[in-house]
Amino acid sequence: MDAMDSEAPKGAASGAAEPPGAGVNHRAKVAIAGASGYAGGELLRLLLQHPHVDVAQVTSQRFAGRYVHSVHPNLRKRSLLQFVRFEDLEPCDILFASLPHGESSKIADRLFALAPRVVDLSGDYRLRDPEMYPLWYGWSHPDPERLASFVYGLPELHRRELQGATMISGTGCIATAAILALAPLFARGLVKLDPVVIEGKLGSSAGGAEPSLASHHPERASVVRTYEPVGHRHTAEIEQELALAGGARPKVHLTATSVDLVRGVQVCCHVFLKDPALTEQDIWQVYREVYAGEPFVRLVKERHGIHRVPDPKVLMGSNYCDVGFARDPHSDRLVLISAIDNLVKGAAGNAVQATNIMMAWPETEALDFPGLHPC
């Protein structure tokens, strides 16, 4: 687990062996399957400003023939691309799949016939054990043979595996925020495996672009709605990755709540220290050591003011994950708080970061936007 390895490279993946045809002077031909959704549109926004990428095609069955800016109005004057049907995709160097859960794995052979490198933003290849899919997703995996070949696309944990990879899975937005908050503690064996209690608060864009009763404005506006008290599918990702970090699988208790944001995820994680003598300074030192060279993890520990803990509002549009914590002086409880933009670090930005590593490009390419304040 590279983020927990003091010898692991940080920032740019300059130590990786270059894939054939990669390098700073090569412009890769890429396509996005499923570019009309929120994550797909965010991916297009980022790739259009990437100096080593040419976006050749983007697909949408519903909007085929229409200009992308008719669906993503922020891209006016940035692209004259028109959506095409998936059947009209041509071969490319990298294919990004931003399709609904359960779709990529059904057409995996077609995806790999189009490109030697596939980055899948859905949940189809996040879990290593095919037996976890009926349990957490409600369906049997149609392509279990490829699960072991996909690299879980969280650079802070899997940087070395991403170098030269050909198959990258996306990461869940709640999972990304929770794993980055908790992994240093599990890697050092500092907290108990049970309970690990996580409350995730999400903006409406996490539900996708398809309208529903839950997203209808009179039902969604001003809401604080706990929609998944138990059984959220990101639980499996969190347990899987924390087990890889610490060597033993924790018992994660995750609850998800919709709040009145469009973008953003904040998670609040409650864990319990094995050694009650550990101080805030001890814990602070662990996080500084682990994340010292990470380009997109920022530690938040202010004593005064309104920005003492991570706030998704100031991360809108950015690929950063802000992480903070508080030590309970009355018990052995430690509260970890982290925040991300669910469409960037929780989806498209994280995929671009992982792709940069895969292709031996500078890791921060096209991802340097710092967020907005105020917004």
Secondary structure, DSSP 4 states (H G I P E B T S, - for coil): -GGG-TTS--SS-TTSPPPTT-STT--EEEEEES-SSHHHHHHHHHHHT-TTEEEEEEE-TTTTTSBGGGT-GGGTTT---BEE-GGG----SEEEE-PPTTTGGGGHHHHHHH-SEEEE-SSTTS-S-TTHHHHHTSS--S-GGGGGGSEE--HHHHHHHHTT-SEEE---HHHHHHHHHHHHHHHTT-B-SS-EEEEEEE-GGGG-SS--GGGSHHHHTT--EEEESS--THHHHHHHHHHHHHSS---EEEEEEE-S-SS-EEEEEEEEBS-TT--HHHHHHHHHHHHTT-TTEEE---SSSS-SS--GGGGTT---EEEEEEE-TTSSEEEEEEEE-TTIIIIIHHHHHHHHHHTTS-TTTT------S--
